[in-house]
Amino acid sequence: MTRTIVVSGGGSGIGKAVAARFAADGDRVVVIGRRADVLEKAAGEVGGTALPADLSDPAEVERVRAELAGRFGTIDVLVNNAGGNSERHGGHGGVAERWTANFQANVLTAVLPTEAFTELLNPSGRIVFLSSIAAFRGSGGTSYGPMKAALHPYAFDLAAALGPRGITVNVVAPGLIEDTEFFGGTLDDERRAMLVEQTCTGRAGTPDDVAETVHWLASPGGAHVTAQIIQVNGGAERGR
């Protein structure tokens, strides 16, 4: 049976890999993101539908909800992948400005669509949030880690609320994932080697590592897994 999969931040990196993994199964994939050109290209490559939108804007989220309802009626899987460390990528201003920017980029972009789209989810639907190892270990003095950590109790509460409908809610927390814009050009060789050394597997992660985990959580095999944080970091959260 063809499912409808919605992936925010689906234009590149992990989001694009997630969309491609579901599309490979023949699922109907919808990717959402702010950059229309990047999104259209990704949708063309994975065979999906692009819906450009700023998911930190309630009006934009409502527009997307109406479009999803009009085009597809219901959805089966919502993957909240949109986000990024605005302080690390050109963020500036005082404490309030910097923390607010990361709140909008990582919390609102997950909470607003979830609250708006949950009514569209079919029974046995799936919600997956993308968090980060930074939610456990900190993010070098930026607000990124705390904002990702905010998604964890939110997911636990949703799992309890939506469980009677057969809907599961989980969080995937990656570590160092190469071939993504998040890390692209920001790691020198020494820093990369240190992060890899912290893993038990001796390698950096890939977008496909994360995509496979998300795909499994949304599969029949993951039907009794909910209110969990699945770490995809090669054991790095434990440190070595």
Phi and psi in degrees as a GROMACS rama.xvg file:
@    title "Ramachandran Plot"
@    xaxis  label "Phi"
@    yaxis  label "Psi"
@TYPE xy
-73.2236  128.141  THR-2
-105.116  160.411  ARG-3
-105.583  120.115  THR-4
-114.225  127.81  ILE-5
-112.334  124.532  VAL-6
-124.665  116.14  VAL-7
-84.2668  152.311  SER-8
62.165  35.9129  GLY-9
-89.596  10.6557  GLY-10
-84.0182  -17.6353  GLY-11
-158.879  172.836  SER-12
54.1465  -132.447  GLY-13
-62.0872  -43.8361  ILE-14
-60.0177  -43.0674  GLY-15
-65.8318  -40.1065  LYS-16
-64.0113  -38.97  ALA-17
-63.1519  -46.7883  VAL-18
-60.0636  -42.6545  ALA-19
-64.5664  -36.9996  ALA-20
-65.2684  -42.954  ARG-21
-70.0007  -39.4095  PHE-22
-61.5397  -33.4915  ALA-23
-62.7842  -24.0493  ALA-24
-86.6016  -2.33193  ASP-25
90.4372  8.29301  GLY-26
-73.0122  155.703  ASP-27
-85.7023  118.867  ARG-28
-112.757  133.221  VAL-29
-119.282  123.36  VAL-30
-108.386  137.714  VAL-31
-123.609  140.042  ILE-32
-174.303  170.27  GLY-33
-78.6519  -32.1972  ARG-34
-93.2584  102.318  ARG-35
-59.4488  -40.847  ALA-36
-65.9166  -44.6192  ASP-37
-64.6974  -40.5948  VAL-38
-66.8139  -43.8248  LEU-39
-62.2709  -41.0389  GLU-40
-62.8767  -46.2099  LYS-41
-62.7645  -43.8055  ALA-42
-60.6982  -39.379  ALA-43
-64.7759  -37.4674  GLY-44
-72.9317  -35.5438  GLU-45
-95.6276  -7.50516  VAL-46
78.9762  38.9878  GLY-47
-118.98  -168.044  GLY-48
-112.486  134.165  THR-49
-100.494  132.274  ALA-50
-127.18  91.7631  LEU-51
-65.1693  134.55  PRO-52
-171.417  151.938  ALA-53
-95.9071  106.317  ASP-54
-78.451  1.24023  LEU-55
-90.2822  -2.38718  SER-56
-104.915  113.968  ASP-57
-55.0724  -37.6396  PRO-58
-66.0781  -39.0129  ALA-59
-66.7986  -40.031  GLU-60
-62.7955  -42.426  VAL-61
-64.4108  -38.5525  GLU-62
-61.5177  -43.9381  ARG-63
-65.9492  -40.7165  VAL-64
-58.2133  -45.2014  ARG-65
-64.2936  -37.0889  ALA-66
-69.4373  -41.246  GLU-67
-61.7416  -44.713  LEU-68
-63.7165  -40.6257  ALA-69
-69.8933  -38.9788  GLY-70
-81.1008  -42.2432  ARG-71
-118.965  -15.8202  PHE-72
80.9227  -63.8734  GLY-73
-133.567  168.138  THR-74
-129.376  163.589  ILE-75
-113.654  -33.2141  ASP-76
-138.791  132.4  VAL-77
-119.256  118.224  LEU-78
-110.466  110.958  VAL-79
-89.8212  90.136  ASN-80
-106.292  -17.6591  ASN-81
-58.3096  141.651  ALA-82
158.745  -169.857  GLY-83
152.431  163.7  GLY-84
-94.0626  95.7716  ASN-85
-65.0357  -26.3111  SER-86
-71.6841  -32.7162  GLU-87
-78.8565  -28.768  ARG-88
-110.825  63.0153  HIS-89
90.0272  9.63121  GLY-90
-67.7669  148.145  GLY-91
-152.472  176.608  HIS-92
101.771  -173.307  GLY-93
-79.2304  -176.518  GLY-94
-57.9024  -46.9918  VAL-95
-61.8671  -42.4684  ALA-96
-64.8548  -43.7775  GLU-97
-69.0903  -41.6518  ARG-98
-70.2741  -37.3015  TRP-99
-64.2486  -39.7821  THR-100
-62.0348  -42.9635  ALA-101
-73.392  -29.5137  ASN-102
-63.2465  -44.9515  PHE-103
-64.9842  -41.5303  GLN-104
-73.1373  -30.5711  ALA-105
-117.147  -26.8448  ASN-106
-99.3039  -55.319  VAL-107
-61.7933  -37.6968  LEU-108
-67.6797  -14.8311  THR-109
-99.8543  -43.8045  ALA-110
-71.2431  -45.7849  VAL-111
-60.8684  -49.7065  LEU-112
-66.6422  -33.8008  PRO-113
-62.8461  -47.1879  THR-114
-63.1502  -36.2495  GLU-115
-79.3126  -35.5152  ALA-116
-93.2738  -14.3284  PHE-117
-56.0247  -35.8333  THR-118
-65.0872  -18.997  GLU-119
-87.9699  -12.5525  LEU-120
-70.0508  133.668  LEU-121
-70.5022  158.499  ASN-122
-55.2778  144.996  PRO-123
67.5921  23.2258  SER-124
-73.9892  173.277  GLY-125
-134.449  139.387  ARG-126
-123.668  129.996  ILE-127
-129.014  129.096  VAL-128
-103.681  141.829  PHE-129
-98.3633  116.766  LEU-130
-106.429  -140.361  SER-131
-165.963  154.735  SER-132
-58.0156  -25.1881  ILE-133
-64.1765  -22.6319  ALA-134
-67.1467  -21.7159  ALA-135
-100.784  -36.071  PHE-136
-111.259  -1.78136  ARG-137
88.4782  167.652  GLY-138
-131.74  42.4135  SER-139
67.5811  32.7231  GLY-140
89.3743  -0.588792  GLY-141
-93.5507  171.502  THR-142
-86.6645  1.18062  SER-143
-61.156  -49.7804  TYR-144
-58.779  -49.5746  GLY-145
-58.4483  -35.9894  PRO-146
-69.4738  -39.9329  MET-147
-65.851  -37.7966  LYS-148
-63.2359  -29.2942  ALA-149
-62.0702  -24.6444  ALA-150
-73.0142  -22.1465  LEU-151
-66.4888  -55.5797  HIS-152
-65.6496  -29.76  PRO-153
-61.2683  -43.4919  TYR-154
-65.1339  -38.1921  ALA-155
-62.9817  -44.4374  PHE-156
-63.8935  -41.2877  ASP-157
-63.599  -40.033  LEU-158
-59.4164  -40.9024  ALA-159
-68.4587  -40.03  ALA-160
-71.9432  -35.9852  ALA-161
-98.1654  -9.252  LEU-162
-55.3896  -41.1235  GLY-163
-60.8465  -20.9747  PRO-164
-88.6414  1.15655  ARG-165
81.5398  12.4753  GLY-166
-94.2395  130.359  ILE-167
-100.564  151.338  THR-168
-135.312  120.247  VAL-169
-137.622  166.897  ASN-170
-124.112  136.742  VAL-171
-113.908  127.029  VAL-172
-118.135  97.3611  ALA-173
-78.5058  162.511  PRO-174
-105.262  -132.857  GLY-175
-68.1111  113.944  LEU-176
-121.28  112.892  ILE-177
-80.1357  171.121  GLU-178
62.4413  38.2529  ASP-179
-131.571  156.283  THR-180
-67.7498  -27.1106  GLU-181
-59.1747  -44.7148  PHE-182
-98.8707  -13.9883  PHE-183
-56.5478  118.828  GLY-184
76.6275  4.86841  GLY-185
-107.854  -8.30211  THR-186
-110.423  127.118  LEU-187
-84.6778  170.452  ASP-188
-59.8076  -37.1122  ASP-189
-66.7322  -44.275  GLU-190
-65.8025  -42.0549  ARG-191
-61.2636  -46.0429  ARG-192
-60.9549  -37.8871  ALA-193
-65.1988  -43.1141  MET-194
-66.2105  -39.9799  LEU-195
-65.5013  -39.1414  VAL-196
-61.8937  -27.8701  GLU-197
-74.2076  -14.8018  GLN-198
-81.4096  160.264  THR-199
-87.3022  -17.0583  CYS-200
-95.077  -12.459  THR-201
72.6521  25.6429  GLY-202
-153.03  160.83  ARG-203
-77.1959  158.086  ALA-204
-81.9797  168.592  GLY-205
-124.372  159.094  THR-206
-55.3787  -33.9547  PRO-207
-67.0087  -31.8653  ASP-208
-58.0446  -44.6015  ASP-209
-71.32  -42.0161  VAL-210
-59.932  -40.6529  ALA-211
-64.5959  -37.4075  GLU-212
-66.7011  -45.7613  THR-213
-60.4334  -43.8021  VAL-214
-61.1295  -42.1507  HIS-215
-64.7948  -42.2687  TRP-216
-59.9246  -29.2432  LEU-217
-91.7371  3.37493  ALA-218
-93.3536  168.121  SER-219
-57.1843  -30.3932  PRO-220
-65.9524  -20.4283  GLY-221
-99.3957  15.0261  GLY-222
-64.2522  -25.7274  ALA-223
-107.153  16.9925  HIS-224
-108.401  114.123  VAL-225
-151.191  159.391  THR-226
59.315  36.6281  ALA-227
-118.739  153.071  GLN-228
-111.818  112.696  ILE-229
-98.7346  117.34  ILE-230
-91.2148  128.923  GLN-231
-120.067  78.2503  VAL-232
-143.372  17.8992  ASN-233
63.8518  21.8569  GLY-234
86.0758  5.55362  GLY-235
-65.1985  -26.5125  ALA-236
-61.6113  -26.9391  GLU-237
-76.9018  -22.2941  ARG-238
75.3848  156.899  GLY-239
